[in-house]
Amino acid sequence: MDFLVGVKEVGEILGWDRRKVSTYQLRGVLPKPVVQLYSGPIWFRKQIEFYKVGKDFGVRTYYIKDEMVYECMHNQPLKDTIYSPNDIKEQMGNYILYQEKDIQQLKNAILEKNPIVQFLSFESVSFLHDLGILETVVFQDYIQQYSFEDIESTKEGRVKE
């Protein structure tokens, strides 16, 4: 099951030791784990790989809701900015911009089980969730609907020859 990773594998992906992974996870720096087991947190590998790419390139993410512009960071609450929507749109640089109307359409599509949702990448939906733009309830609904369709169940025990 190489699509799921624990603390050890996250450390290998990010080039960190296990203690640093655990510390950063407890501080809320890493993406939210899919599940927390007694043995530790479990993530989808793609969550960690996407986190690494964003971290390495220093891309800022903004969310426009009503007339407010928020800066979004992994596992942090949305942060008010002094920018207006026009200021952000005119800004040069390395950033991603999401608008409320687009996110609302995405939420509706997921919650209404619109077939188009199956074509969304897990990475993009997970990214929006980790930034606090997409609520956990909607993200979990997406996962339940589409993330495990192609995973076949395995039989436990030995096969008789």
Backbone as a printed PyTorch tensor [residue, N CA C, xyz], in Angstrom:
tensor([[[  0.8410,  -1.1850,   0.0000],
         [  0.0000,   0.0000,   0.0000],
         [  0.8840,   1.2450,   0.0000]],

        [[  1.5550,   1.4800,  -1.1090],
         [  2.4660,   2.6140,  -1.1590],
         [  1.7580,   3.9530,  -1.3450]],

        [[  0.4460,   3.9670,  -1.4160],
         [ -0.2790,   5.2360,  -1.5140],
         [ -0.5370,   5.8290,  -0.1360]],

        [[ -0.3130,   5.0470,   0.9240],
         [ -0.4210,   5.5300,   2.3030],
         [  0.9780,   5.6140,   2.9050]],

        [[  1.2150,   6.6380,   3.7280],
         [  2.5230,   6.7910,   4.3550],
         [  2.3730,   7.1630,   5.8270]],

        [[  3.3380,   6.6990,   6.5990],
         [  3.4150,   7.0460,   8.0070],
         [  4.5910,   7.9770,   8.2480]],

        [[  4.9370,   8.1560,   9.4870],
         [  5.9990,   9.0850,   9.8750],
         [  7.3250,   8.7480,   9.1940]],

        [[  7.6920,   7.4830,   9.1470],
         [  8.9620,   7.0750,   8.5430],
         [  9.0180,   7.4660,   7.0700]],

        [[  7.9730,   7.1280,   6.3240],
         [  7.9460,   7.4210,   4.8890],
         [  7.8880,   8.9210,   4.6140]],

        [[  7.1620,   9.6590,   5.4600],
         [  7.1020,  11.1170,   5.3060],
         [  8.5050,  11.6970,   5.4780]],

        [[  9.2300,  11.1910,   6.4610],
         [ 10.6050,  11.6340,   6.6670],
         [ 11.4760,  11.3770,   5.4510]],

        [[ 11.3050,  10.2260,   4.8310],
         [ 12.0790,   9.9100,   3.6330],
         [ 11.7320,  10.8650,   2.4840]],

        [[ 10.4550,  11.1610,   2.3100],
         [ 10.0190,  12.0480,   1.2310],
         [ 10.5530,  13.4660,   1.4400]],

        [[ 10.4850,  13.9500,   2.6820],
         [ 10.8730,  15.3340,   2.9740],
         [ 12.3490,  15.4940,   3.3320]],

        [[ 13.0520,  14.3760,   3.5320],
         [ 14.4570,  14.4530,   3.9270],
         [ 14.6320,  14.8210,   5.3860]],

        [[ 13.6590,  14.4640,   6.2090],
         [ 13.6860,  14.7710,   7.6360],
         [ 13.8080,  13.4790,   8.4270]],

        [[ 14.2460,  13.5970,   9.6980],
         [ 14.2130,  12.4180,  10.5630],
         [ 12.8170,  12.2950,  11.1770]],

        [[ 12.5490,  11.1570,  11.7820],
         [ 11.2110,  10.8640,  12.3200],
         [ 10.7880,  11.8590,  13.3920]],

        [[ 11.7340,  12.2920,  14.2100],
         [ 11.3950,  13.2470,  15.2780],
         [ 10.9070,  14.5730,  14.7120]],

        [[ 11.5650,  15.0350,  13.6470],
         [ 11.1550,  16.3000,  13.0330],
         [  9.7590,  16.1630,  12.4250]],

        [[  9.4920,  15.0370,  11.7900],
         [  8.1560,  14.7990,  11.2170],
         [  7.1100,  14.8330,  12.3200]],

        [[  7.3720,  14.1200,  13.4140],
         [  6.4170,  14.0770,  14.5280],
         [  6.1950,  15.4640,  15.1290]],

        [[  7.2780,  16.2130,  15.3150],
         [  7.1750,  17.5620,  15.8790],
         [  6.3640,  18.4690,  14.9730]],

        [[  6.6550,  18.4510,  13.6730],
         [  5.9410,  19.3110,  12.7330],
         [  4.4810,  18.8990,  12.6030]],

        [[  4.2200,  17.6110,  12.7020],
         [  2.8340,  17.1490,  12.6340],
         [  2.0570,  17.6330,  13.8600]],

        [[  2.6540,  17.5500,  15.0320],
         [  2.0010,  18.0160,  16.2550],
         [  1.7730,  19.5280,  16.2440]],

        [[  2.6570,  20.2680,  15.5910],
         [  2.5250,  21.7250,  15.4860],
         [  1.5290,  22.1460,  14.3990]],

        [[  1.0550,  21.1850,  13.6150],
         [  0.0880,  21.4950,  12.5690],
         [  0.7090,  22.0530,  11.3030]],

        [[  1.9990,  21.8070,  11.0950],
         [  2.6840,  22.3100,   9.9080],
         [  2.4130,  21.4130,   8.7030]],

        [[  2.3690,  20.1310,   8.9130],
         [  2.1350,  19.1730,   7.8190],
         [  0.6490,  19.0950,   7.4740]],

        [[  0.3440,  18.5600,   6.2930],
         [ -1.0750,  18.3520,   5.9600],
         [ -1.7670,  17.5040,   7.0230]],

        [[ -3.0730,  17.6740,   7.1240],
         [ -3.8310,  16.8970,   8.1010],
         [ -3.8060,  15.4240,   7.7140]],

        [[ -3.4830,  14.5490,   8.6750],
         [ -3.4820,  13.1080,   8.3650],
         [ -4.8840,  12.6310,   7.9850]],

        [[ -4.9140,  11.5940,   7.1690],
         [ -6.1880,  10.9900,   6.7880],
         [ -6.8030,  10.3130,   8.0000]],

        [[ -5.9380,   9.7030,   8.8030],
         [ -6.3940,   9.0220,  10.0130],
         [ -5.2660,   9.0570,  11.0400]],

        [[ -5.6430,   9.0580,  12.2980],
         [ -4.6800,   9.0090,  13.3940],
         [ -4.8470,   7.6600,  14.0730]],

        [[ -3.8470,   6.7850,  13.9730],
         [ -3.8750,   5.4730,  14.6100],
         [ -3.0460,   5.5140,  15.8890]],

        [[ -3.1560,   4.4720,  16.7130],
         [ -2.3130,   4.4040,  17.9070],
         [ -0.8380,   4.4210,  17.5170]],

        [[ -0.5140,   3.8580,  16.3720],
         [  0.8750,   3.8220,  15.9250],
         [  1.3420,   5.1380,  15.3180]],

        [[  0.4210,   6.0610,  15.0900],
         [  0.7940,   7.3720,  14.5660],
         [ -0.1120,   7.8160,  13.4280]],

        [[  0.1760,   8.9910,  12.8780],
         [ -0.6470,   9.5320,  11.7960],
         [ -0.3730,   8.8150,  10.4720]],

        [[ -1.3950,   8.7850,   9.6190],
         [ -1.2920,   8.2020,   8.2860],
         [ -1.7780,   9.2360,   7.2760]],

        [[ -0.9930,   9.4370,   6.2160],
         [ -1.3410,  10.3700,   5.1500],
         [ -1.4060,   9.6190,   3.8320]],

        [[ -2.0460,  10.2350,   2.8580],
         [ -1.8920,   9.7790,   1.4900],
         [ -0.5400,  10.3010,   1.0210]],

        [[  0.2150,   9.4740,   0.3240],
         [  1.5320,   9.8750,  -0.1900],
         [  1.4310,  11.1820,  -0.9850]],

        [[  0.3780,  11.3190,  -1.7820],
         [  0.2190,  12.5060,  -2.6220],
         [  0.0880,  13.7780,  -1.7850]],

        [[ -0.5190,  13.6830,  -0.5930],
         [ -0.6170,  14.8600,   0.2800],
         [  0.7780,  15.3820,   0.6230]],

        [[  1.6640,  14.4740,   0.9760],
         [  3.0150,  14.8470,   1.3990],
         [  3.8340,  15.3280,   0.2090]],

        [[  3.6960,  14.6640,  -0.9200],
         [  4.4330,  15.0880,  -2.1090],
         [  3.9860,  16.4840,  -2.5490]],

        [[  2.6980,  16.7530,  -2.4730],
         [  2.1770,  18.0590,  -2.8610],
         [  2.6460,  19.1270,  -1.8720]],

        [[  2.6630,  18.7870,  -0.5890],
         [  3.1650,  19.7020,   0.4400],
         [  4.6220,  20.0610,   0.1500]],

        [[  5.4280,  19.0570,  -0.1760],
         [  6.8510,  19.2730,  -0.4490],
         [  7.0490,  20.2240,  -1.6290]],

        [[  6.3110,  20.0330,  -2.6980],
         [  6.4480,  20.9000,  -3.8760],
         [  6.0900,  22.3380,  -3.5180]],

        [[  4.9900,  22.5430,  -2.7960],
         [  4.5850,  23.8890,  -2.4020],
         [  5.6060,  24.5500,  -1.5070]],

        [[  6.1600,  23.7750,  -0.5870],
         [  7.1620,  24.2810,   0.3550],
         [  8.4390,  24.6570,  -0.3800]],

        [[  8.8520,  23.8340,  -1.3160],
         [ 10.1020,  24.0650,  -2.0430],
         [ 10.0470,  25.3020,  -2.9380]],

        [[  8.8870,  25.6040,  -3.4870],
         [  8.7900,  26.7130,  -4.4270],
         [  8.2530,  28.0030,  -3.8040]],

        [[  7.8270,  27.9800,  -2.5540],
         [  7.3950,  29.1850,  -1.8580],
         [  6.2230,  29.9050,  -2.5030]],

        [[  5.2590,  29.1660,  -2.9900],
         [  4.0970,  29.7530,  -3.6350],
         [  3.1060,  30.2070,  -2.5610]],

        [[  2.6630,  31.4460,  -2.6320],
         [  1.6360,  31.9500,  -1.7080],
         [  0.2630,  31.6370,  -2.2890]],

        [[ -0.6850,  31.4180,  -1.3940],
         [ -2.0490,  31.1270,  -1.8220],
         [ -2.9970,  32.1110,  -1.1630]],

        [[ -3.8960,  32.6740,  -1.9610],
         [ -4.8800,  33.6270,  -1.4710],
         [ -6.2790,  33.1410,  -1.8120]],

        [[ -7.2300,  33.5440,  -0.9660],
         [ -8.6340,  33.1860,  -1.1400],
         [ -9.4560,  34.4590,  -1.0070]],

        [[-10.2540,  34.7380,  -2.0270],
         [-11.1280,  35.9110,  -1.9900],
         [-12.5350,  35.4540,  -1.6280]],

        [[-13.0140,  35.9530,  -0.4990],
         [-14.3690,  35.6430,  -0.0370],
         [-15.0520,  36.9720,   0.2510]],

        [[-16.1870,  37.1870,  -0.3910],
         [-16.8510,  38.4880,  -0.3640],
         [-15.8420,  39.5190,  -0.8760]],

        [[-15.5450,  40.5230,  -0.1190],
         [-14.5510,  41.5240,  -0.5430],
         [-13.2660,  41.4040,   0.2710]],

        [[-13.1400,  40.3130,   1.0080],
         [-11.9450,  40.0970,   1.8310],
         [-10.9630,  39.1850,   1.0950]],

        [[ -9.6880,  39.4360,   1.3100],
         [ -8.6340,  38.5920,   0.7580],
         [ -7.9110,  37.9430,   1.9410]],

        [[ -7.8360,  36.6220,   1.9120],
         [ -7.1740,  35.8690,   2.9770],
         [ -5.9360,  35.1860,   2.4160]],

        [[ -4.8910,  35.1330,   3.2180],
         [ -3.7320,  34.3320,   2.8640],
         [ -3.9440,  32.9540,   3.4820]],

        [[ -3.6480,  31.9200,   2.7190],
         [ -3.8720,  30.5450,   3.1640],
         [ -2.5330,  29.8450,   3.3420]],

        [[ -2.3950,  29.1450,   4.4790],
         [ -1.2050,  28.3580,   4.7350],
         [ -1.6360,  26.9920,   5.2540]],

        [[ -0.8010,  25.9960,   4.9800],
         [ -1.1350,  24.6290,   5.3770],
         [ -1.5160,  24.5460,   6.8440]],

        [[ -2.6770,  23.9680,   7.0840],
         [ -3.1800,  23.6700,   8.4260],
         [ -3.2070,  24.8730,   9.3610]],

        [[ -3.3640,  26.0540,   8.8100],
         [ -3.4770,  27.2660,   9.5990],
         [ -4.8100,  27.9280,   9.2830]],

        [[ -5.3660,  28.6710,  10.2210],
         [ -6.6020,  29.3970,   9.9070],
         [ -6.3300,  30.4220,   8.8030]],

        [[ -7.3670,  30.7530,   8.0570],
         [ -7.2350,  31.7840,   7.0350],
         [ -6.7820,  33.0710,   7.7140]],

        [[ -5.8400,  33.7710,   7.0960],
         [ -5.2590,  34.9730,   7.6940],
         [ -5.7090,  36.2000,   6.9010]],

        [[ -6.3060,  37.1710,   7.6050],
         [ -6.7090,  38.4170,   6.9590],
         [ -5.4870,  39.1080,   6.3560]],

        [[ -5.7000,  39.7610,   5.2130],
         [ -4.6340,  40.5740,   4.6230],
         [ -5.1360,  42.0070,   4.4680]],

        [[ -4.2560,  42.8910,   4.1070],
         [ -4.6340,  44.2820,   3.8680],
         [ -4.9860,  44.5120,   2.4030]],

        [[ -4.8960,  43.4650,   1.5920],
         [ -5.1450,  43.5830,   0.1570],
         [ -6.6280,  43.6350,  -0.1640]],

        [[ -6.9400,  44.3190,  -1.2400],
         [ -8.2880,  44.2450,  -1.8040],
         [ -8.2260,  43.2090,  -2.9230]],

        [[ -9.3700,  42.7210,  -3.3960],
         [ -9.3380,  41.7780,  -4.5240],
         [ -8.5880,  42.3380,  -5.7370]],

        [[ -8.7370,  43.6310,  -6.0190],
         [ -8.0210,  44.2260,  -7.1510],
         [ -6.5160,  44.2700,  -6.9130]],

        [[ -6.0960,  44.5480,  -5.6760],
         [ -4.6610,  44.5690,  -5.3570],
         [ -4.0260,  43.2210,  -5.6830]],

        [[ -4.6980,  42.1550,  -5.2740],
         [ -4.1530,  40.8100,  -5.4930],
         [ -4.0920,  40.4950,  -6.9780]],

        [[ -5.1370,  40.8090,  -7.6920],
         [ -5.1860,  40.4920,  -9.1260],
         [ -4.1310,  41.2520,  -9.9170]],

        [[ -3.7290,  42.4210,  -9.4330],
         [ -2.7060,  43.2220, -10.1080],
         [ -1.2940,  42.8580,  -9.6640]],

        [[ -1.1840,  42.0790,  -8.5940],
         [  0.1140,  41.7470,  -8.0220],
         [  0.8920,  40.8040,  -8.9400]],

        [[  2.1660,  41.0590,  -9.0630],
         [  3.0460,  40.1800,  -9.8250],
         [  3.6830,  39.2130,  -8.8420]],

        [[  4.0440,  38.0470,  -9.3100],
         [  4.7460,  37.1250,  -8.4400],
         [  4.1800,  35.7220,  -8.5090]],

        [[  4.6490,  34.9300,  -7.5870],
         [  4.3470,  33.5120,  -7.5340],
         [  3.2180,  33.2640,  -6.5330]],

        [[  1.9830,  33.1990,  -7.0150],
         [  0.8730,  32.9550,  -6.1000],
         [ -0.2690,  32.2340,  -6.8160]],

        [[ -1.1310,  31.6470,  -6.0030],
         [ -2.3470,  30.9890,  -6.4820],
         [ -3.5130,  31.7650,  -5.8860]],

        [[ -4.5490,  31.9760,  -6.6670],
         [ -5.7060,  32.7350,  -6.2100],
         [ -6.9770,  31.9100,  -6.4020]],

        [[ -7.7480,  31.7500,  -5.3210],
         [ -9.0400,  31.0590,  -5.3800],
         [-10.1300,  32.0630,  -5.0270]],

        [[-11.2740,  31.9030,  -5.6740],
         [-12.3950,  32.7920,  -5.3960],
         [-13.5580,  31.9940,  -4.8380]],

        [[-14.3120,  32.6430,  -3.9700],
         [-15.4170,  31.9950,  -3.2670],
         [-16.3980,  31.3180,  -4.2200]],

        [[-16.7620,  31.9650,  -5.3130],
         [-17.7570,  31.3830,  -6.2290],
         [-17.2600,  30.0580,  -6.8100]],

        [[-15.9670,  29.9640,  -7.1140],
         [-15.4150,  28.7300,  -7.6640],
         [-15.3940,  27.6130,  -6.6180]],

        [[-15.0100,  27.9700,  -5.4060],
         [-14.9700,  26.9780,  -4.3240],
         [-16.3840,  26.5130,  -3.9980]],

        [[-17.3460,  27.4120,  -4.0220],
         [-18.7380,  27.0290,  -3.7490],
         [-19.2480,  26.0570,  -4.8080]],

        [[-18.8840,  26.2760,  -6.0600],
         [-19.2800,  25.3430,  -7.1230],
         [-18.6580,  23.9690,  -6.8990]],

        [[-17.4030,  23.9520,  -6.4670],
         [-16.7370,  22.6920,  -6.1660],
         [-17.4390,  21.9660,  -5.0240]],

        [[-17.7350,  22.6780,  -3.9480],
         [-18.4270,  22.0820,  -2.7970],
         [-19.7640,  21.4880,  -3.2300]],

        [[-20.5320,  22.2610,  -3.9990],
         [-21.8320,  21.7730,  -4.4610],
         [-21.6870,  20.5150,  -5.3070]],

        [[-20.7090,  20.5070,  -6.1930],
         [-20.5010,  19.3380,  -7.0450],
         [-20.1730,  18.1010,  -6.2130]],

        [[-19.3360,  18.2610,  -5.2040],
         [-18.9760,  17.1220,  -4.3450],
         [-20.1820,  16.6530,  -3.5500]],

        [[-20.8640,  17.5780,  -2.8970],
         [-21.9950,  17.2040,  -2.0340],
         [-23.1880,  16.6690,  -2.8230]],

        [[-23.3630,  17.1320,  -4.0530],
         [-24.4600,  16.6510,  -4.8920],
         [-24.0840,  15.4050,  -5.6880]],

        [[-22.8490,  14.9130,  -5.4570],
         [-22.3470,  13.7100,  -6.1220],
         [-22.4030,  13.8390,  -7.6500]],

        [[-22.0480,  15.0190,  -8.1280],
         [-21.9970,  15.2840,  -9.5560],
         [-20.9110,  14.4030, -10.1760]],

        [[-21.2000,  13.6890, -11.2550],
         [-20.2090,  12.7830, -11.8550],
         [-18.9100,  13.4650, -12.2860]],

        [[-18.9410,  14.7550, -12.5260],
         [-17.7290,  15.4640, -12.9480],
         [-16.6470,  15.4250, -11.8690]],

        [[-17.0380,  15.2460, -10.6190],
         [-16.0880,  15.2500,  -9.5010],
         [-15.0780,  14.1100,  -9.6220]],

        [[-15.4760,  13.0230, -10.2550],
         [-14.5490,  11.8970, -10.3860],
         [-13.3060,  12.2530, -11.2030]],

        [[-13.3700,  13.3430, -11.9540],
         [-12.2320,  13.7470, -12.7670],
         [-11.3170,  14.7420, -12.0710]],

        [[-11.6600,  15.1530, -10.8690],
         [-10.7970,  16.0510, -10.1030],
         [ -9.6310,  15.2540,  -9.5360]],

        [[ -8.4890,  15.8810,  -9.4270],
         [ -7.3520,  15.1740,  -8.8450],
         [ -7.4470,  15.2320,  -7.3230]],

        [[ -7.0290,  14.1650,  -6.7070],
         [ -6.9900,  14.1290,  -5.2510],
         [ -6.0980,  15.2510,  -4.7300]],

        [[ -4.9970,  15.5070,  -5.4350],
         [ -4.0390,  16.5070,  -4.9970],
         [ -4.6930,  17.8780,  -4.8520]],

        [[ -5.4980,  18.2650,  -5.8360],
         [ -6.0960,  19.6010,  -5.7840],
         [ -7.1430,  19.7080,  -4.6830]],

        [[ -7.9500,  18.6810,  -4.5100],
         [ -8.9810,  18.7060,  -3.4650],
         [ -8.3250,  18.6710,  -2.0890]],

        [[ -7.3150,  17.8340,  -1.9320],
         [ -6.5820,  17.7420,  -0.6640],
         [ -5.8840,  19.0610,  -0.3410]],

        [[ -5.3070,  19.6910,  -1.3520],
         [ -4.6300,  20.9710,  -1.1710],
         [ -5.5930,  22.0270,  -0.6320]],

        [[ -6.7820,  22.1130,  -1.2120],
         [ -7.7890,  23.0790,  -0.7530],
         [ -8.2030,  22.7930,   0.6880]],

        [[ -8.3010,  21.5200,   1.0310],
         [ -8.6460,  21.1330,   2.3940],
         [ -7.5360,  21.5300,   3.3710]],

        [[ -6.3000,  21.2260,   3.0040],
         [ -5.1730,  21.5380,   3.8880],
         [ -4.9980,  23.0380,   4.1020]],

        [[ -5.4410,  23.8370,   3.1380],
         [ -5.3520,  25.2880,   3.2680],
         [ -6.5190,  25.8830,   4.0430]],

        [[ -7.5170,  25.0720,   4.3660],
         [ -8.6680,  25.5560,   5.1200],
         [ -9.7550,  26.1600,   4.2530]],

        [[ -9.6070,  26.0670,   2.9350],
         [-10.6040,  26.6090,   2.0230],
         [-11.7810,  25.6480,   1.8570]],

        [[-11.5010,  24.3660,   1.8850],
         [-12.5280,  23.3360,   1.7250],
         [-12.7400,  22.6410,   3.0730]],

        [[-13.9640,  22.6530,   3.5580],
         [-14.2560,  22.0970,   4.8740],
         [-13.9930,  20.5810,   4.9260]],

        [[-13.6600,  20.1090,   6.1230],
         [-13.3530,  18.6990,   6.3300],
         [-14.5150,  17.7990,   5.9250]],

        [[-15.7270,  18.1990,   6.2110],
         [-16.9070,  17.3860,   5.8740],
         [-16.9860,  17.1620,   4.3650]],

        [[-16.7360,  18.2060,   3.6030],
         [-16.7930,  18.1120,   2.1380],
         [-15.6440,  17.2410,   1.6370]],

        [[-14.4490,  17.4250,   2.2050],
         [-13.2870,  16.6280,   1.8190],
         [-13.5170,  15.1520,   2.0990]],

        [[-14.0590,  14.8400,   3.2650],
         [-14.3340,  13.4430,   3.6090],
         [-15.3720,  12.8450,   2.6650]],

        [[-16.3590,  13.6340,   2.2880],
         [-17.3620,  13.1690,   1.3300],
         [-16.6920,  12.8510,  -0.0040]],

        [[-15.7900,  13.7010,  -0.4340],
         [-15.0490,  13.4640,  -1.6730],
         [-14.2600,  12.1530,  -1.5780]],

        [[-13.5460,  11.9700,  -0.4800],
         [-12.7400,  10.7510,  -0.2970],
         [-13.6240,   9.5180,  -0.3420]],

        [[-14.7440,   9.5520,   0.3670],
         [-15.6430,   8.3940,   0.4020],
         [-16.2050,   8.0810,  -0.9810]],

        [[-16.4500,   9.0980,  -1.7730],
         [-17.0320,   8.8830,  -3.0910],
         [-16.0310,   8.4030,  -4.1260]],

        [[-14.8220,   8.9410,  -4.1070],
         [-13.9570,   8.7550,  -5.2630],
         [-12.5570,   8.2280,  -5.0210]],

        [[-12.0150,   8.3300,  -3.8460],
         [-10.6130,   7.9780,  -3.6560],
         [-10.3330,   6.4870,  -3.6760]],

        [[-11.2730,   5.6820,  -3.3270],
         [-10.9740,   4.2610,  -3.1970],
         [-11.6550,   3.3990,  -4.2520]],

        [[-12.1670,   3.9950,  -5.3110],
         [-12.8610,   3.2290,  -6.3350],
         [-11.9740,   2.1930,  -7.0020]],

        [[-10.7060,   2.5260,  -7.2210],
         [ -9.8270,   1.6430,  -7.9650],
         [ -9.0110,   0.7020,  -7.0910]],

        [[ -9.2110,   0.7540,  -5.8040],
         [ -8.4610,  -0.1070,  -4.8970],
         [ -9.2600,  -1.3830,  -4.6820]],

        [[ -8.6710,  -2.4860,  -5.0590],
         [ -9.3570,  -3.7630,  -4.9030],
         [ -9.1380,  -4.2860,  -3.4950]],

        [[-10.1380,  -4.9450,  -2.9710],
         [ -9.9720,  -5.5440,  -1.6490],
         [ -9.0740,  -6.7650,  -1.7750]],

        [[ -8.3190,  -7.0290,  -0.7210],
         [ -7.4270,  -8.1710,  -0.7250],
         [ -7.9500,  -9.2350,   0.1960]],

        [[ -7.6480, -10.4550,  -0.1130],
         [ -8.0560, -11.5810,   0.7390],
         [ -6.9800, -11.7980,   1.7780]],

        [[ -7.4030, -12.0260,   2.9910],
         [ -6.4360, -12.3120,   4.0400],
         [ -6.2000, -13.8030,   4.1100]],

        [[ -5.0260, -14.1610,   4.5690],
         [ -4.7090, -15.5640,   4.7050],
         [ -3.9800, -16.0880,   3.4760]],

        [[ -3.6920, -17.3570,   3.4980],
         [ -2.9570, -17.9800,   2.4110],
         [ -3.9040, -18.5580,   1.3760]],

        [[ -3.4230, -18.5510,   0.1740],
         [ -4.1890, -19.1540,  -0.9040],
         [ -3.7560, -20.6120,  -1.0060]],

        [[ -4.7040, -21.5270,  -1.0370],
         [ -4.3630, -22.9480,  -1.1530],
         [ -3.9490, -23.2460,  -2.5820]],

        [[ -2.8590, -23.9710,  -2.7030],
         [ -2.3740, -24.3480,  -4.0380],
         [ -2.8480, -25.6960,  -4.4410]]])
